């Protein structure tokens, strides 16, 4: 049996993607899903209703990066208003006023 030394291994990295079939944005650590931000599109707008990150990955900034990824995609792909039902998304928006315009429908 051989052992890989540190120079032979690539460190794990986070990646972000949209999972429209499950109405969520996900964060992967290597190939494992370690968090998500879910949403529901309703008549009054797109409700971001839940953000979850596995406990082992909390405190790394990954939730903030996930929300930024989701809202950047939302801004590019939707003209509906964003409704931050999730307390984390709501708090994130308050810390990032440059994203506040997303809470209103856009032409």
HELIX and SHEET records of a PDB file:
HELIX    1   1 UNK A    6  UNK A    8  5                                   3    
HELIX    2   2 UNK A   20  UNK A   22  5                                   3    
HELIX    3   3 UNK A   55  UNK A   57  5                                   3    
HELIX    4   4 UNK A   62  UNK A   77  1                                  16    
HELIX    5   5 UNK A   87  UNK A   95  1                                   9    
HELIX    6   6 UNK A   97  UNK A  103  5                                   7    
SHEET    1   A 5 UNK A  14  UNK A  19  0                                        
SHEET    2   A 5 UNK A  24  UNK A  29 -1                                        
SHEET    3   A 5 UNK A  32  UNK A  42 -1                                        
SHEET    4   A 5 UNK A  45  UNK A  53 -1                                        
SHEET    5   A 5 UNK A  82  UNK A  84  1                                        
END                                                                             
